[in-house]
Amino acid sequence: MSHEPDPAVLYPEVAALGSLAAALRAASADQGVSLTMVETPSDPLRHATVASVLAHRADLIVTAWHFERKWHVWGSANNGILISGTTTDLRQLPGVALGWAEGAGLDEVDRAAPFDVLTGRFEVPDDDPADVIESEWRWMLKDAGAADWPEYQALIEAAYAEPSLRRLYPYTSHWALGFAAAPDLPFGTPSFVSIDSPRGEGDYTIREWWNGPALIQVATAAEAIAVAVDRIPEHLLRPAPH
């Protein structure tokens, strides 16, 4: 059975300063900037946050891994996780945290990070539903491209290429692709289709809802999306009122 290392042993330089927040403040000071990180009392050596000046952004969170020396940083906003990345070098984090805290654009935050942090989503401060939907599609396309699952990537790309589906909010449940009328209704909209992707050999399985009975199996992502389009309810085909 694997035992979790003592964080003071795994992160001695953090323990010497008393908290991850203090270590990040020291690292930022070494880089000539001031960073107001806040420690988490329940786990000060492995958890710290910093607030943003932008109201739609939540606190940026930095956490240390439990079994090996790595740090993960992520920042969420009103429309989901906008940045998320992992590094083995604590000194790479202050620029990301400072940009998030001071309201820098996501591209600027990305330039401050020597590691990949952008999730694909873009900011939608005004919660415009069409923009939130497009942002979610951008995240799904990037996530699918990084999933090492060609069949799933093909499904997401084929769905995005279909205008009648692209205007709906995409979501997944247990990796099965579904669609909702609006961003705030992903599991409140009655499901009309849920598509499971094969891994390697096998077919795409179409159901009415996740884990429901299989309706049909097809060989390609294009065929699966054609079935999904045929199943779109009439009220979801009408343009949304402005």
Contacts in CASP RR format, 6 or more apart in sequence:
PFRMAT RR
TARGET T0000
AUTHOR 0000-0000-0000
METHOD contacts of the structure
MODEL  1
MSHEPDPAVLYPEVAALGSLAAALRAASADQGVSLTMVETPSDPLRHATV
ASVLAHRADLIVTAWHFERKWHVWGSANNGILISGTTTDLRQLPGVALGW
AEGAGLDEVDRAAPFDVLTGRFEVPDDDPADVIESEWRWMLKDAGAADWP
EYQALIEAAYAEPSLRRLYPYTSHWALGFAAAPDLPFGTPSFVSIDSPRG
EGDYTIREWWNGPALIQVATAAEAIAVAVDRIPEHLLRPAPH
2 67 0 8 1.000
4 66 0 8 1.000
4 67 0 8 1.000
5 66 0 8 1.000
5 67 0 8 1.000
7 14 0 8 1.000
7 15 0 8 1.000
7 43 0 8 1.000
7 45 0 8 1.000
7 46 0 8 1.000
7 64 0 8 1.000
7 66 0 8 1.000
8 15 0 8 1.000
8 45 0 8 1.000
10 64 0 8 1.000
10 68 0 8 1.000
10 69 0 8 1.000
11 20 0 8 1.000
11 23 0 8 1.000
11 45 0 8 1.000
11 46 0 8 1.000
11 64 0 8 1.000
11 69 0 8 1.000
13 23 0 8 1.000
13 90 0 8 1.000
14 20 0 8 1.000
14 22 0 8 1.000
14 23 0 8 1.000
14 45 0 8 1.000
14 64 0 8 1.000
14 90 0 8 1.000
15 45 0 8 1.000
17 23 0 8 1.000
17 26 0 8 1.000
18 44 0 8 1.000
18 45 0 8 1.000
19 39 0 8 1.000
19 44 0 8 1.000
19 45 0 8 1.000
19 48 0 8 1.000
20 37 0 8 1.000
20 39 0 8 1.000
20 44 0 8 1.000
20 45 0 8 1.000
20 46 0 8 1.000
20 47 0 8 1.000
20 48 0 8 1.000
20 62 0 8 1.000
20 64 0 8 1.000
21 37 0 8 1.000
21 38 0 8 1.000
21 39 0 8 1.000
21 40 0 8 1.000
21 44 0 8 1.000
21 48 0 8 1.000
21 49 0 8 1.000
22 37 0 8 1.000
22 39 0 8 1.000
23 90 0 8 1.000
24 35 0 8 1.000
24 37 0 8 1.000
24 48 0 8 1.000
24 62 0 8 1.000
24 90 0 8 1.000
24 93 0 8 1.000
24 94 0 8 1.000
24 97 0 8 1.000
25 34 0 8 1.000
25 35 0 8 1.000
25 36 0 8 1.000
25 37 0 8 1.000
27 90 0 8 1.000
27 91 0 8 1.000
27 93 0 8 1.000
27 94 0 8 1.000
28 34 0 8 1.000
28 35 0 8 1.000
28 94 0 8 1.000
28 95 0 8 1.000
28 97 0 8 1.000
28 98 0 8 1.000
29 35 0 8 1.000
30 91 0 8 1.000
31 91 0 8 1.000
31 94 0 8 1.000
31 95 0 8 1.000
33 94 0 8 1.000
33 95 0 8 1.000
33 98 0 8 1.000
35 50 0 8 1.000
35 94 0 8 1.000
35 95 0 8 1.000
35 97 0 8 1.000
35 98 0 8 1.000
35 101 0 8 1.000
36 50 0 8 1.000
36 51 0 8 1.000
36 101 0 8 1.000
37 48 0 8 1.000
37 49 0 8 1.000
37 50 0 8 1.000
37 62 0 8 1.000
37 97 0 8 1.000
38 48 0 8 1.000
38 49 0 8 1.000
38 50 0 8 1.000
38 51 0 8 1.000
39 47 0 8 1.000
39 48 0 8 1.000
40 47 0 8 1.000
40 48 0 8 1.000
40 49 0 8 1.000
45 64 0 8 1.000
46 63 0 8 1.000
46 64 0 8 1.000
46 66 0 8 1.000
47 61 0 8 1.000
47 62 0 8 1.000
47 63 0 8 1.000
47 64 0 8 1.000
48 61 0 8 1.000
48 62 0 8 1.000
49 59 0 8 1.000
49 60 0 8 1.000
49 61 0 8 1.000
49 62 0 8 1.000
50 59 0 8 1.000
50 60 0 8 1.000
50 97 0 8 1.000
50 100 0 8 1.000
50 101 0 8 1.000
51 59 0 8 1.000
51 60 0 8 1.000
51 101 0 8 1.000
52 58 0 8 1.000
52 59 0 8 1.000
52 60 0 8 1.000
52 100 0 8 1.000
52 101 0 8 1.000
52 102 0 8 1.000
52 103 0 8 1.000
53 101 0 8 1.000
53 102 0 8 1.000
53 103 0 8 1.000
54 77 0 8 1.000
54 103 0 8 1.000
54 125 0 8 1.000
55 125 0 8 1.000
56 77 0 8 1.000
56 78 0 8 1.000
56 123 0 8 1.000
56 124 0 8 1.000
56 125 0 8 1.000
57 75 0 8 1.000
57 76 0 8 1.000
57 77 0 8 1.000
57 82 0 8 1.000
57 100 0 8 1.000
57 103 0 8 1.000
57 123 0 8 1.000
58 75 0 8 1.000
58 76 0 8 1.000
58 77 0 8 1.000
59 75 0 8 1.000
60 73 0 8 1.000
60 74 0 8 1.000
60 75 0 8 1.000
60 83 0 8 1.000
60 96 0 8 1.000
60 97 0 8 1.000
60 100 0 8 1.000
60 101 0 8 1.000
61 73 0 8 1.000
61 74 0 8 1.000
61 75 0 8 1.000
62 71 0 8 1.000
62 72 0 8 1.000
62 73 0 8 1.000
62 93 0 8 1.000
62 97 0 8 1.000
63 71 0 8 1.000
63 72 0 8 1.000
63 73 0 8 1.000
64 70 0 8 1.000
64 71 0 8 1.000
64 72 0 8 1.000
65 71 0 8 1.000
65 72 0 8 1.000
69 88 0 8 1.000
70 86 0 8 1.000
70 87 0 8 1.000
70 88 0 8 1.000
71 86 0 8 1.000
71 87 0 8 1.000
71 88 0 8 1.000
71 90 0 8 1.000
71 93 0 8 1.000
72 84 0 8 1.000
72 85 0 8 1.000
72 86 0 8 1.000
73 83 0 8 1.000
73 84 0 8 1.000
73 85 0 8 1.000
73 86 0 8 1.000
73 87 0 8 1.000
73 93 0 8 1.000
73 96 0 8 1.000
73 97 0 8 1.000
73 117 0 8 1.000
74 81 0 8 1.000
74 83 0 8 1.000
74 84 0 8 1.000
74 85 0 8 1.000
75 81 0 8 1.000
75 82 0 8 1.000
75 83 0 8 1.000
75 84 0 8 1.000
75 100 0 8 1.000
76 82 0 8 1.000
77 123 0 8 1.000
77 124 0 8 1.000
78 124 0 8 1.000
78 125 0 8 1.000
78 127 0 8 1.000
79 121 0 8 1.000
79 123 0 8 1.000
79 124 0 8 1.000
79 127 0 8 1.000
79 132 0 8 1.000
79 135 0 8 1.000
79 136 0 8 1.000
79 183 0 8 1.000
80 121 0 8 1.000
81 119 0 8 1.000
81 121 0 8 1.000
82 106 0 8 1.000
82 118 0 8 1.000
82 119 0 8 1.000
82 120 0 8 1.000
82 121 0 8 1.000
82 122 0 8 1.000
82 123 0 8 1.000
83 96 0 8 1.000
83 100 0 8 1.000
83 106 0 8 1.000
83 109 0 8 1.000
83 110 0 8 1.000
83 117 0 8 1.000
83 118 0 8 1.000
83 119 0 8 1.000
84 117 0 8 1.000
84 119 0 8 1.000
85 113 0 8 1.000
85 115 0 8 1.000
85 116 0 8 1.000
85 117 0 8 1.000
86 115 0 8 1.000
87 93 0 8 1.000
87 113 0 8 1.000
87 114 0 8 1.000
87 115 0 8 1.000
89 114 0 8 1.000
92 113 0 8 1.000
92 114 0 8 1.000
92 115 0 8 1.000
95 109 0 8 1.000
95 112 0 8 1.000
95 113 0 8 1.000
96 109 0 8 1.000
96 112 0 8 1.000
96 113 0 8 1.000
96 117 0 8 1.000
98 104 0 8 1.000
98 112 0 8 1.000
99 105 0 8 1.000
99 108 0 8 1.000
99 109 0 8 1.000
99 112 0 8 1.000
100 109 0 8 1.000
104 112 0 8 1.000
105 123 0 8 1.000
106 118 0 8 1.000
106 122 0 8 1.000
106 123 0 8 1.000
109 117 0 8 1.000
110 117 0 8 1.000
110 118 0 8 1.000
118 142 0 8 1.000
119 139 0 8 1.000
119 142 0 8 1.000
119 143 0 8 1.000
120 135 0 8 1.000
120 138 0 8 1.000
120 139 0 8 1.000
120 141 0 8 1.000
120 142 0 8 1.000
121 135 0 8 1.000
121 136 0 8 1.000
121 138 0 8 1.000
121 139 0 8 1.000
122 131 0 8 1.000
122 135 0 8 1.000
122 138 0 8 1.000
123 135 0 8 1.000
124 131 0 8 1.000
124 132 0 8 1.000
124 135 0 8 1.000
129 182 0 8 1.000
129 183 0 8 1.000
129 240 0 8 1.000
130 167 0 8 1.000
130 240 0 8 1.000
132 169 0 8 1.000
132 183 0 8 1.000
133 167 0 8 1.000
133 168 0 8 1.000
133 169 0 8 1.000
133 170 0 8 1.000
133 183 0 8 1.000
136 169 0 8 1.000
136 170 0 8 1.000
136 171 0 8 1.000
136 183 0 8 1.000
137 160 0 8 1.000
137 166 0 8 1.000
137 170 0 8 1.000
140 156 0 8 1.000
140 160 0 8 1.000
140 170 0 8 1.000
140 172 0 8 1.000
141 156 0 8 1.000
141 157 0 8 1.000
141 160 0 8 1.000
144 152 0 8 1.000
144 153 0 8 1.000
144 155 0 8 1.000
144 156 0 8 1.000
144 157 0 8 1.000
145 153 0 8 1.000
145 156 0 8 1.000
147 153 0 8 1.000
149 197 0 8 1.000
149 199 0 8 1.000
150 200 0 8 1.000
151 197 0 8 1.000
151 198 0 8 1.000
151 199 0 8 1.000
151 200 0 8 1.000
151 204 0 8 1.000
151 221 0 8 1.000
152 175 0 8 1.000
152 197 0 8 1.000
154 197 0 8 1.000
154 220 0 8 1.000
154 221 0 8 1.000
155 177 0 8 1.000
155 195 0 8 1.000
155 197 0 8 1.000
155 204 0 8 1.000
155 221 0 8 1.000
155 224 0 8 1.000
155 225 0 8 1.000
156 170 0 8 1.000
156 177 0 8 1.000
157 221 0 8 1.000
158 221 0 8 1.000
158 222 0 8 1.000
158 224 0 8 1.000
158 225 0 8 1.000
159 165 0 8 1.000
159 166 0 8 1.000
159 170 0 8 1.000
159 177 0 8 1.000
159 225 0 8 1.000
159 228 0 8 1.000
160 166 0 8 1.000
161 225 0 8 1.000
162 225 0 8 1.000
162 228 0 8 1.000
162 229 0 8 1.000
164 229 0 8 1.000
164 232 0 8 1.000
164 237 0 8 1.000
165 179 0 8 1.000
165 225 0 8 1.000
165 228 0 8 1.000
165 229 0 8 1.000
165 232 0 8 1.000
167 240 0 8 1.000
168 179 0 8 1.000
168 180 0 8 1.000
168 181 0 8 1.000
168 232 0 8 1.000
168 236 0 8 1.000
169 179 0 8 1.000
169 180 0 8 1.000
169 181 0 8 1.000
169 182 0 8 1.000
169 183 0 8 1.000
169 185 0 8 1.000
169 186 0 8 1.000
170 177 0 8 1.000
170 178 0 8 1.000
170 179 0 8 1.000
171 177 0 8 1.000
171 178 0 8 1.000
171 179 0 8 1.000
171 180 0 8 1.000
171 186 0 8 1.000
171 187 0 8 1.000
172 178 0 8 1.000
173 187 0 8 1.000
173 194 0 8 1.000
173 210 0 8 1.000
174 210 0 8 1.000
174 211 0 8 1.000
175 196 0 8 1.000
175 197 0 8 1.000
176 194 0 8 1.000
176 195 0 8 1.000
176 196 0 8 1.000
176 207 0 8 1.000
176 210 0 8 1.000
177 194 0 8 1.000
177 195 0 8 1.000
177 197 0 8 1.000
178 191 0 8 1.000
178 193 0 8 1.000
178 194 0 8 1.000
178 195 0 8 1.000
178 210 0 8 1.000
179 189 0 8 1.000
179 192 0 8 1.000
179 193 0 8 1.000
179 228 0 8 1.000
179 232 0 8 1.000
179 236 0 8 1.000
180 186 0 8 1.000
180 187 0 8 1.000
180 188 0 8 1.000
180 189 0 8 1.000
181 189 0 8 1.000
181 236 0 8 1.000
182 189 0 8 1.000
191 208 0 8 1.000
191 209 0 8 1.000
191 210 0 8 1.000
192 208 0 8 1.000
192 231 0 8 1.000
192 232 0 8 1.000
192 233 0 8 1.000
192 236 0 8 1.000
193 206 0 8 1.000
193 207 0 8 1.000
193 208 0 8 1.000
193 227 0 8 1.000
193 228 0 8 1.000
193 231 0 8 1.000
193 232 0 8 1.000
194 206 0 8 1.000
194 207 0 8 1.000
194 208 0 8 1.000
194 209 0 8 1.000
194 210 0 8 1.000
194 212 0 8 1.000
195 204 0 8 1.000
195 205 0 8 1.000
195 206 0 8 1.000
195 207 0 8 1.000
195 224 0 8 1.000
195 225 0 8 1.000
195 228 0 8 1.000
196 204 0 8 1.000
196 205 0 8 1.000
196 207 0 8 1.000
197 204 0 8 1.000
197 221 0 8 1.000
198 204 0 8 1.000
198 205 0 8 1.000
202 219 0 8 1.000
203 217 0 8 1.000
203 218 0 8 1.000
203 219 0 8 1.000
204 217 0 8 1.000
204 218 0 8 1.000
204 219 0 8 1.000
204 220 0 8 1.000
204 221 0 8 1.000
204 223 0 8 1.000
204 224 0 8 1.000
205 214 0 8 1.000
205 216 0 8 1.000
205 217 0 8 1.000
206 214 0 8 1.000
206 215 0 8 1.000
206 216 0 8 1.000
206 217 0 8 1.000
206 218 0 8 1.000
206 224 0 8 1.000
206 227 0 8 1.000
206 228 0 8 1.000
207 213 0 8 1.000
207 214 0 8 1.000
207 215 0 8 1.000
208 215 0 8 1.000
208 231 0 8 1.000
216 227 0 8 1.000
218 224 0 8 1.000
218 227 0 8 1.000
END
